[in-house]
Amino acid sequence: MASFSSEDAFQDSAALSLNDVESLHSFRSRSASFSSTGSSGRLQLRQRVAQLMACVEDISSDDEIHEEVSRTLDEAFRIWGKKLKDKWQEFRLHLVTWNVGTASPPPDVTSLLQLNSLGPTVDMYVIGLQEVNSRITNFLSDLAFDDPWSIFFMTVLSPLGYIKLSSVRMQGLLLLLFVKHVHLPFIRDIHTHYTRTGLYGYWGNKGGVTIRMSLYGHAVCFMNCHLPAHMENTEQRLDDFEKILEMQFEGENIPSTLDHDVLFCFGDLNFRIADYGIHFVRESINNKRYNLLWEKDQLNMAKKKEAFLQEFIEGPLQFKPTYKFDLYSDVYDTSEKKRKPAWTDRILWRVKNLCQHASKEGEFTEEEQTISVTLNNYISHMSYGISDHKPVTGTFGLELKPLLSHPLVTLNPEGEWSAEHDVLISYSAAPELPSSAWDWIGLFKVAFRHVNDYVTYAWVEDDEISSNKDSKQVYMSAAEIPDMGGEFLLCYYSNNLQSIVGISQPFQIQPNRTLIGKDLTQEENSWMQKPDNLESHDEF
């Protein structure tokens, strides 16, 4: 609890009276009435707090009223803290790391993505893959088109209302971010980067790929890594990990990874279990005595020694080591090499303010109260057997104070839309929008996959038909509207911010009845002619 000290102006104050003690008992009831009287109530409350500050100097720790005053102040801080928290937002994040061993996607990822979960809806999926097939023919194809894994996850998630927000690929490393539509206007400044560490930095089979953004005004960064393998390469792993952290966004006008409010680092980090023999390790796993192995886990040992790792947090390793398994089984390696099991696949996170302000007891800063991270679960998924690694997921709750509360653009369709005539879009932009002649408004199906998955679009300047201080109107030609109609939404894309900054509510487009009628007539005529054709064919 924050401590109070007397001000010079109050040094001559009188001792706390019995009336003052009684007033403390009714603190809550009076504060409720103050809140209803506006500014005069707040002034009264400030005056009473000033009186209290003047009086506390005369309270001895041995006084009978000391405990009562402390308890009342604690209650006041609890009420105020709850009021502040009520304005916060909970953002649910599901993070996946999986070394897929060049395999194709599995037939089903329901449990991996917890799609049947009865808990709160996930707001964002972060999917980090390692060893995606990067043979030259596959890689060149993936450069021209979306890779099979991206297509697979888009197919699963877009019908559920998620859009692929961003992705970055470096050979076998792939990082994908999917987010609910409602959050799009509040996610800005999206940037990607990659760092090679293979072959002394010249080859991308090892390294890290990163996506960073501003999430409701908070700087958040996700980093997917694949570090060097083998028991003896601990120092190389640590050197590469530190190098990746330092080199992401180096030289760009973007905060470094460690300057973000929240940083998630995950992937096939390849740390092994040292010292213990394979029989002891396997016996401990069979008996679910994982704690016997924690102290010899190379990452746990490094966190005690390496300064750059000490600020990172990880959930408890309450699941079986995720490497190395025979394919399509939950049996550890039975090959000649008989690799020792290890927790190679990990998820770490770091909260900047915790690192900066975990100093003096009793200190309080507003900055500390803007974002926090809670781990809800940290598990492996043993049912997936397409590679010798088992996937690991972490579900997090980000409690954040939104620093952005209004979208930069609000937009909606004007009137009833039909594919039979030109249509209008009305929008208004906040003064701080860095508008550009290259900004556009896209018409999207409700289950659109990514920002380029539009049906059609209009340039906000070239297609503008009216403007006033409150709003502007843009038109779309009937020729560009889908004839069959359906459910759609509109998105405003900012060229300068490289992101969607406004999104409409879903709305219906009525179909083109004239064309549909023609199609039905043609189908009917075609059907009527079929018997004649069949009869004439039978004559031969």
C-alpha positions as CSV (number, residue, x, y, z in Angstrom):
1,M,0.0,0.0,0.0
2,A,1.3,3.5,-0.8
3,S,2.5,5.3,2.3
4,F,1.5,8.9,3.3
5,S,3.9,11.4,4.9
6,S,2.8,14.8,6.4
7,E,3.2,17.9,4.4
8,D,4.9,21.1,5.8
9,A,1.5,22.9,5.6
10,F,0.0,20.4,8.0
11,Q,2.6,20.1,10.7
12,D,0.6,22.1,13.2
13,S,-2.5,19.9,12.8
14,A,-4.4,18.8,15.8
15,A,-4.6,15.2,17.0
16,L,-7.1,12.8,15.4
17,S,-10.4,13.2,17.2
18,L,-13.1,10.7,18.0
19,N,-15.3,12.4,15.4
20,D,-12.6,11.8,12.8
21,V,-12.5,8.1,13.7
22,E,-16.2,7.9,13.4
23,S,-16.0,9.5,10.0
24,L,-13.7,6.8,8.8
25,H,-16.4,4.2,9.6
26,S,-18.7,5.9,7.2
27,F,-16.1,6.6,4.5
28,R,-17.7,4.3,2.0
29,S,-21.2,5.6,2.3
30,R,-20.1,9.3,2.0
31,S,-17.8,8.6,-0.9
32,A,-20.8,7.1,-2.7
33,S,-22.8,10.4,-2.2
34,F,-19.8,12.4,-3.3
35,S,-19.6,10.6,-6.6
36,S,-23.2,11.7,-7.3
37,T,-22.5,15.4,-6.7
38,G,-19.9,15.9,-9.4
39,S,-17.0,18.3,-9.0
40,S,-18.2,19.7,-5.6
41,G,-18.2,16.1,-4.3
42,R,-14.7,15.6,-5.5
43,L,-13.6,18.8,-3.9
44,Q,-15.1,17.7,-0.6
45,L,-13.3,14.4,-0.9
46,R,-10.0,16.1,-1.6
47,Q,-10.4,18.2,1.5
48,R,-11.1,15.2,3.7
49,V,-8.1,13.4,2.4
50,A,-6.0,16.5,3.1
51,Q,-7.3,16.5,6.7
52,L,-6.5,12.8,7.0
53,M,-2.9,13.4,5.8
54,A,-2.5,16.2,8.3
55,C,-3.7,13.9,11.1
56,V,-1.8,10.7,10.4
57,E,1.4,12.2,11.7
58,D,0.0,12.0,15.2
59,I,-1.1,8.4,15.0
60,S,1.1,6.1,16.9
61,S,1.4,2.4,15.9
62,D,0.3,1.6,19.4
63,D,-2.9,3.6,19.2
64,E,-6.1,1.7,19.2
65,I,-7.2,3.6,16.1
66,H,-4.1,2.7,14.1
67,E,-5.5,-0.6,13.0
68,E,-8.9,0.9,12.1
69,V,-7.3,3.7,10.0
70,S,-5.1,1.2,8.2
71,R,-8.0,-1.1,7.5
72,T,-10.2,1.7,6.2
73,L,-7.4,3.0,3.9
74,D,-6.8,-0.5,2.6
75,E,-10.5,-0.7,1.8
76,A,-10.4,2.6,0.0
77,F,-7.5,1.5,-2.1
78,R,-9.2,-1.8,-2.9
79,I,-12.3,0.1,-4.1
80,W,-10.3,2.5,-6.1
81,G,-8.2,-0.3,-7.6
82,K,-11.3,-2.2,-8.6
83,K,-12.7,0.9,-10.2
84,L,-9.5,1.3,-12.3
85,K,-9.6,-2.4,-13.2
86,D,-13.2,-2.2,-14.4
87,K,-11.9,0.0,-17.2
88,W,-9.3,-2.6,-18.2
89,Q,-9.8,-5.2,-21.0
90,E,-9.0,-8.9,-20.9
91,F,-7.4,-10.1,-24.1
92,R,-7.1,-13.9,-24.4
93,L,-4.1,-15.2,-26.3
94,H,-3.5,-18.8,-27.4
95,L,0.1,-19.5,-28.5
96,V,1.3,-22.7,-30.3
97,T,4.9,-23.8,-30.9
98,W,5.5,-26.9,-33.0
99,N,8.5,-28.4,-34.8
100,V,6.6,-30.1,-37.6
101,G,9.5,-32.0,-39.1
102,T,8.7,-31.1,-42.8
103,A,5.3,-32.8,-42.5
104,S,2.1,-31.7,-44.0
105,P,-0.7,-30.4,-41.7
106,P,-2.7,-33.0,-39.8
107,P,-6.4,-33.7,-40.6
108,D,-7.6,-31.9,-37.4
109,V,-6.4,-29.3,-35.0
110,T,-9.4,-28.9,-32.8
111,S,-7.6,-29.8,-29.6
112,L,-4.4,-28.0,-30.5
113,L,-6.4,-24.7,-30.9
114,Q,-8.8,-25.6,-28.1
115,L,-11.7,-24.9,-30.4
116,N,-14.1,-26.9,-28.2
117,S,-13.1,-25.1,-25.1
118,L,-16.0,-23.9,-22.8
119,G,-13.9,-21.0,-21.6
120,P,-13.8,-17.4,-22.9
121,T,-13.3,-17.0,-26.7
122,V,-9.7,-16.6,-27.8
123,D,-8.9,-13.1,-29.2
124,M,-5.6,-13.9,-30.9
125,Y,-3.9,-17.1,-32.1
126,V,-0.1,-17.0,-32.4
127,I,1.3,-20.0,-34.2
128,G,5.0,-20.6,-34.4
129,L,6.3,-23.5,-36.5
130,Q,9.8,-24.9,-37.1
131,E,11.1,-27.2,-39.8
132,V,8.3,-26.3,-42.3
133,N,9.2,-28.1,-45.6
134,S,11.7,-25.7,-47.2
135,R,13.1,-27.9,-50.0
136,I,13.8,-25.6,-53.0
137,T,10.7,-26.6,-55.0
138,N,8.4,-26.2,-51.9
139,F,10.1,-22.9,-50.9
140,L,9.9,-21.3,-54.3
141,S,6.2,-22.3,-54.6
142,D,5.5,-20.8,-51.1
143,L,7.1,-17.5,-52.1
144,A,4.6,-17.2,-54.9
145,F,1.6,-18.5,-53.0
146,D,0.6,-19.1,-49.4
147,D,2.3,-22.2,-48.0
148,P,0.2,-25.2,-47.0
149,W,0.3,-24.5,-43.3
150,S,-0.9,-20.9,-43.7
151,I,-3.7,-22.1,-46.0
152,F,-4.6,-24.8,-43.5
153,F,-4.9,-22.5,-40.5
154,M,-6.8,-19.9,-42.5
155,T,-9.3,-22.6,-43.6
156,V,-9.8,-23.6,-40.0
157,L,-10.0,-20.1,-38.4
158,S,-11.5,-17.8,-41.0
159,P,-15.0,-19.3,-40.7
160,L,-14.8,-18.7,-36.9
161,G,-14.2,-14.9,-37.4
162,Y,-10.4,-14.8,-37.4
163,I,-8.3,-13.0,-40.0
164,K,-4.6,-13.7,-40.7
165,L,-3.2,-10.4,-39.3
166,S,0.4,-11.0,-40.3
167,S,3.0,-13.7,-41.1
168,V,6.7,-14.0,-41.5
169,R,8.7,-16.9,-43.0
170,M,12.5,-17.7,-43.0
171,Q,13.1,-21.1,-44.6
172,G,11.7,-23.6,-42.2
173,L,10.6,-21.0,-39.6
174,L,7.0,-19.7,-39.9
175,L,5.1,-17.4,-37.6
176,L,1.4,-16.7,-38.1
177,L,-1.0,-14.3,-36.2
178,F,-4.7,-14.6,-36.4
179,V,-7.1,-12.1,-34.6
180,K,-10.8,-11.5,-34.2
181,H,-12.2,-8.9,-36.5
182,V,-13.3,-6.6,-33.7
183,H,-9.7,-5.9,-32.6
184,L,-8.4,-4.9,-36.1
185,P,-8.8,-1.1,-35.7
186,F,-6.8,-1.2,-32.5
187,I,-3.8,-3.1,-33.8
188,R,-1.3,-0.8,-35.5
189,D,2.4,-0.5,-36.4
190,I,2.7,-4.1,-37.5
191,H,6.3,-5.0,-38.5
192,T,8.1,-8.3,-39.2
193,H,11.8,-9.3,-39.1
194,Y,14.0,-12.3,-39.2
195,T,17.6,-13.1,-38.1
196,R,19.7,-16.0,-39.5
197,T,22.1,-17.8,-37.2
198,G,22.9,-20.9,-39.2
199,L,26.3,-21.1,-40.8
200,Y,27.6,-18.1,-38.9
201,G,24.6,-16.0,-39.8
202,Y,24.5,-16.8,-43.5
203,W,21.9,-19.6,-43.5
204,G,18.3,-19.5,-42.2
205,N,17.9,-23.0,-41.1
206,K,18.3,-21.7,-37.5
207,G,17.5,-18.3,-36.1
208,G,14.4,-16.3,-35.3
209,V,11.4,-14.6,-36.9
210,T,9.4,-11.8,-35.2
211,I,6.2,-9.9,-35.5
212,R,5.6,-6.8,-33.4
213,M,2.7,-4.5,-33.1
214,S,0.8,-1.9,-31.0
215,L,-2.1,-3.7,-29.3
216,Y,-4.6,-1.1,-27.9
217,G,-1.6,1.2,-27.6
218,H,0.8,-1.4,-25.9
219,A,3.9,-2.6,-27.7
220,V,3.8,-6.4,-28.0
221,C,6.3,-8.6,-29.7
222,F,6.2,-12.3,-30.7
223,M,9.5,-14.2,-31.5
224,N,9.6,-17.7,-32.9
225,C,13.1,-19.3,-32.6
226,H,14.9,-22.5,-33.7
227,L,18.2,-22.8,-31.8
228,P,21.1,-25.2,-32.4
229,A,20.6,-28.9,-31.6
230,H,22.6,-31.5,-29.5
231,M,23.5,-31.7,-25.9
232,E,26.9,-30.1,-26.1
233,N,25.8,-26.9,-27.8
234,T,24.3,-25.1,-24.8
235,E,26.6,-22.1,-25.1
236,Q,25.9,-21.8,-28.8
237,R,22.2,-21.8,-28.1
238,L,22.5,-19.1,-25.5
239,D,24.8,-17.0,-27.8
240,D,22.3,-17.3,-30.7
241,F,19.3,-16.6,-28.4
242,E,20.9,-13.4,-27.2
243,K,22.0,-12.4,-30.7
244,I,18.4,-12.9,-32.0
245,L,17.0,-10.7,-29.2
246,E,19.6,-8.0,-30.0
247,M,19.3,-8.0,-33.8
248,Q,15.5,-7.9,-34.3
249,F,14.5,-4.5,-35.8
250,E,18.1,-3.2,-35.4
251,G,18.6,0.1,-37.2
252,E,14.8,0.5,-37.8
253,N,12.7,3.2,-36.1
254,I,11.1,0.5,-34.0
255,P,11.6,-0.4,-30.3
256,S,14.1,-3.2,-29.7
257,T,12.5,-6.5,-28.6
258,L,13.4,-5.9,-25.0
259,D,11.8,-2.4,-25.1
260,H,8.4,-3.8,-25.8
261,D,5.8,-3.9,-23.0
262,V,5.3,-7.6,-23.4
263,L,7.7,-10.0,-25.3
264,F,6.9,-13.7,-26.0
265,C,9.8,-15.9,-27.0
266,F,9.1,-19.5,-28.0
267,G,10.0,-22.3,-30.4
268,D,12.3,-25.3,-30.6
269,L,14.9,-23.9,-28.2
270,N,16.6,-27.3,-28.2
271,F,17.7,-27.2,-24.5
272,R,18.3,-30.7,-23.1
273,I,18.4,-32.5,-19.7
274,A,22.0,-32.6,-18.6
275,D,24.0,-35.1,-16.5
276,Y,21.3,-37.7,-15.9
277,G,21.4,-40.9,-18.0
278,I,18.6,-42.0,-20.3
279,H,17.3,-44.7,-18.0
280,F,16.9,-42.3,-15.0
281,V,15.2,-39.7,-17.3
282,R,12.7,-42.2,-18.8
283,E,12.0,-43.7,-15.4
284,S,11.2,-40.3,-13.9
285,I,8.9,-39.6,-16.8
286,N,7.1,-42.9,-16.5
287,N,6.5,-42.1,-12.8
288,K,5.5,-38.5,-13.7
289,R,8.2,-37.2,-11.4
290,Y,9.1,-34.4,-13.7
291,N,10.4,-32.3,-10.8
292,L,13.4,-34.6,-10.5
293,L,14.5,-33.4,-14.0
294,W,13.8,-29.7,-13.7
295,E,17.1,-28.8,-12.0
296,K,19.1,-30.4,-14.8
297,D,17.2,-28.8,-17.6
298,Q,19.7,-26.6,-19.4
299,L,17.3,-23.7,-19.8
300,N,16.4,-23.7,-16.1
301,M,20.1,-23.8,-15.2
302,A,20.9,-20.9,-17.7
303,K,18.2,-18.7,-16.2
304,K,20.1,-18.7,-12.9
305,K,23.3,-17.5,-14.5
306,E,22.5,-15.6,-17.7
307,A,21.4,-12.0,-17.0
308,F,19.4,-11.6,-20.2
309,L,17.3,-14.7,-19.3
310,Q,16.5,-13.9,-15.7
311,E,13.7,-11.5,-16.6
312,F,11.9,-14.2,-18.6
313,I,9.1,-16.2,-17.1
314,E,8.0,-19.7,-17.9
315,G,5.1,-21.8,-16.7
316,P,5.8,-25.1,-14.8
317,L,6.9,-28.1,-16.9
318,Q,4.0,-30.3,-15.7
319,F,4.0,-32.3,-19.0
320,K,6.2,-35.0,-20.5
321,P,9.3,-33.8,-22.4
322,T,8.2,-33.2,-26.0
323,Y,11.2,-34.7,-27.8
324,K,12.1,-37.2,-29.2
325,F,9.2,-39.5,-30.2
326,D,8.7,-42.2,-32.9
327,L,6.4,-40.9,-35.5
328,Y,2.6,-41.4,-34.9
329,S,3.2,-42.7,-31.4
330,D,3.8,-41.5,-27.8
331,V,6.8,-43.8,-27.5
332,Y,10.2,-42.1,-27.1
333,D,12.9,-42.7,-29.7
334,T,13.5,-46.4,-30.4
335,S,16.0,-45.9,-33.1
336,E,19.7,-46.8,-32.8
337,K,20.5,-43.3,-31.5
338,K,17.9,-43.5,-28.7
339,R,17.9,-39.7,-28.0
340,K,17.4,-38.8,-24.4
341,P,14.0,-37.1,-23.9
342,A,14.1,-33.3,-23.4
343,W,11.8,-30.3,-23.1
344,T,13.0,-28.7,-26.3
345,D,9.8,-26.9,-27.1
346,R,9.2,-23.9,-24.8
347,I,7.2,-20.7,-24.3
348,L,8.8,-17.8,-22.3
349,W,7.5,-14.3,-21.8
350,R,8.8,-11.0,-20.3
351,V,6.8,-8.0,-19.0
352,K,8.9,-4.8,-19.3
353,N,7.3,-2.9,-16.4
354,L,7.8,-5.9,-14.0
355,C,11.5,-5.8,-14.8
356,Q,11.8,-2.0,-14.4
357,H,9.7,-1.5,-11.3
358,A,10.2,-4.6,-9.2
359,S,12.6,-2.6,-7.1
360,K,11.5,-0.8,-4.0
361,E,8.8,-2.2,-1.8
362,G,5.8,0.2,-1.6
363,E,6.6,2.0,-4.9
364,F,3.6,2.6,-7.1
365,T,3.6,4.1,-10.6
366,E,0.7,4.4,-13.0
367,E,2.8,2.8,-15.7
368,E,2.9,-0.4,-13.7
369,Q,-0.9,-0.6,-13.9
370,T,-1.3,-0.6,-17.7
371,I,-0.7,-4.3,-18.7
372,S,-0.3,-7.7,-17.0
373,V,0.1,-11.3,-18.2
374,T,-1.5,-14.3,-16.6
375,L,-0.7,-17.9,-17.8
376,N,-3.9,-20.0,-17.8
377,N,-2.4,-23.2,-19.0
378,Y,0.8,-24.6,-20.4
379,I,0.5,-28.1,-21.9
380,S,1.7,-30.4,-24.6
381,H,-0.5,-32.3,-27.0
382,M,0.5,-36.0,-27.2
383,S,-2.1,-37.0,-29.8
384,Y,-0.2,-35.3,-32.7
385,G,2.4,-37.6,-34.2
386,I,3.3,-36.2,-37.6
387,S,6.8,-35.3,-36.3
388,D,9.3,-36.4,-33.6
389,H,8.2,-33.3,-31.5
390,K,4.9,-32.9,-29.7
391,P,3.3,-29.4,-30.0
392,V,3.2,-27.2,-26.9
393,T,0.6,-24.5,-26.2
394,G,0.2,-21.7,-23.7
395,T,-3.1,-19.9,-23.1
396,F,-2.6,-16.4,-21.6
397,G,-4.8,-13.6,-20.3
398,L,-3.5,-10.1,-21.0
399,E,-5.2,-7.6,-18.8
400,L,-4.6,-4.2,-20.3
401,K,-5.7,-0.7,-19.9
402,P,-6.7,0.3,-23.4
403,L,-4.6,3.3,-24.5
404,L,-6.7,3.4,-27.7
405,S,-10.4,3.4,-27.2
406,H,-11.8,4.6,-30.5
407,P,-11.0,3.5,-34.1
408,L,-9.3,6.0,-36.4
409,V,-12.2,5.4,-38.9
410,T,-15.8,4.6,-38.5
411,L,-17.7,3.5,-41.6
412,N,-20.9,1.9,-42.7
413,P,-22.9,1.1,-45.9
414,E,-25.5,3.8,-46.8
415,G,-29.0,2.5,-47.1
416,E,-29.9,-1.0,-48.4
417,W,-27.2,-2.5,-50.7
418,S,-28.2,-4.4,-53.8
419,A,-26.1,-5.9,-56.6
420,E,-28.6,-4.2,-59.0
421,H,-27.3,-0.6,-58.5
422,D,-24.3,1.5,-57.4
423,V,-23.9,1.8,-53.7
424,L,-22.5,4.3,-51.2
425,I,-20.2,4.1,-48.2
426,S,-20.2,6.7,-45.5
427,Y,-17.1,7.2,-43.2
428,S,-15.6,9.6,-40.8
429,A,-11.9,9.8,-39.8
430,A,-10.3,11.0,-36.6
431,P,-8.1,14.1,-37.0
432,E,-5.0,12.0,-36.1
433,L,-5.4,9.6,-39.0
434,P,-2.4,9.9,-41.3
435,S,-4.5,9.8,-44.4
436,S,-3.1,9.1,-47.9
437,A,-4.3,9.1,-51.5
438,W,-3.5,5.3,-51.4
439,D,-6.0,4.6,-48.6
440,W,-8.8,2.3,-49.7
441,I,-12.1,0.7,-48.5
442,G,-12.5,-2.9,-49.2
443,L,-15.7,-5.0,-49.4
444,F,-15.0,-8.4,-47.8
445,K,-17.0,-11.5,-47.2
446,V,-17.6,-12.0,-43.5
447,A,-15.3,-15.0,-43.4
448,F,-12.4,-13.3,-45.2
449,R,-8.9,-14.7,-44.6
450,H,-6.5,-11.8,-44.8
451,V,-6.4,-8.1,-45.8
452,N,-5.9,-8.9,-49.5
453,D,-8.9,-11.3,-49.6
454,Y,-11.3,-8.5,-50.7
455,V,-14.1,-8.8,-53.2
456,T,-13.6,-5.3,-54.5
457,Y,-12.4,-2.0,-53.2
458,A,-12.8,1.8,-53.7
459,W,-10.1,4.5,-53.4
460,V,-11.1,6.9,-50.7
461,E,-10.0,10.0,-52.8
462,D,-10.6,8.9,-56.4
463,D,-14.0,7.5,-55.7
464,E,-15.2,10.2,-53.3
465,I,-18.5,11.9,-54.2
466,S,-19.2,14.1,-51.2
467,S,-17.4,15.5,-48.2
468,N,-18.2,17.7,-45.2
469,K,-16.5,18.3,-41.8
470,D,-18.2,15.3,-40.2
471,S,-18.1,12.6,-42.9
472,K,-17.3,11.6,-46.5
473,Q,-19.0,9.4,-49.0
474,V,-17.4,7.0,-51.5
475,Y,-19.2,5.0,-54.2
476,M,-18.8,1.5,-55.5
477,S,-20.1,0.5,-59.0
478,A,-22.9,-2.1,-59.3
479,A,-20.6,-4.0,-61.7
480,E,-18.2,-4.8,-58.9
481,I,-20.8,-6.0,-56.4
482,P,-21.3,-9.8,-56.3
483,D,-24.5,-10.8,-58.1
484,M,-25.5,-13.4,-55.6
485,G,-25.3,-11.0,-52.7
486,G,-24.8,-12.4,-49.2
487,E,-23.3,-11.1,-45.9
488,F,-20.3,-8.7,-46.1
489,L,-18.4,-6.1,-44.2
490,L,-16.3,-3.0,-45.0
491,C,-12.8,-2.3,-43.9
492,Y,-10.8,0.9,-44.2
493,Y,-7.1,0.2,-45.0
494,S,-4.5,2.9,-44.1
495,N,-1.5,2.9,-46.5
496,N,0.7,4.9,-44.0
497,L,-0.1,2.6,-41.1
498,Q,-0.2,-0.6,-43.3
499,S,-3.2,-1.9,-41.4
500,I,-7.0,-1.9,-41.2
501,V,-8.0,1.1,-39.0
502,G,-11.8,0.8,-39.3
503,I,-14.3,-2.0,-39.8
504,S,-18.1,-2.0,-40.2
505,Q,-20.7,-4.2,-38.8
506,P,-21.7,-7.2,-41.0
507,F,-24.5,-6.3,-43.4
508,Q,-26.6,-8.0,-46.2
509,I,-26.3,-7.3,-50.0
510,Q,-29.4,-8.2,-51.9
511,P,-28.8,-10.4,-55.0
512,N,-29.3,-9.2,-58.6
513,R,-32.7,-10.6,-59.2
514,T,-32.6,-9.9,-63.0
515,L,-29.5,-12.0,-63.6
516,I,-30.7,-14.7,-61.2
517,G,-34.0,-14.9,-63.1
518,K,-32.1,-15.2,-66.4
519,D,-30.0,-18.0,-65.0
520,L,-33.1,-19.9,-63.8
521,T,-34.7,-19.5,-67.2
522,Q,-31.6,-20.8,-69.0
523,E,-31.4,-23.8,-66.6
524,E,-35.1,-24.5,-67.2
525,N,-34.7,-24.4,-71.0
526,S,-31.7,-26.6,-70.8
527,W,-33.6,-29.1,-68.6
528,M,-36.5,-29.1,-71.1
529,Q,-34.2,-30.0,-74.0
530,K,-32.5,-32.9,-72.3
531,P,-35.3,-35.6,-72.9
532,D,-35.2,-34.9,-76.7
533,N,-31.5,-35.2,-76.8
534,L,-31.7,-38.5,-74.9
535,E,-34.4,-39.8,-77.3
536,S,-32.5,-38.8,-80.4
537,H,-29.4,-40.4,-79.0
538,D,-31.2,-43.7,-78.4
539,E,-32.2,-44.0,-82.0
540,F,-28.6,-44.7,-83.1
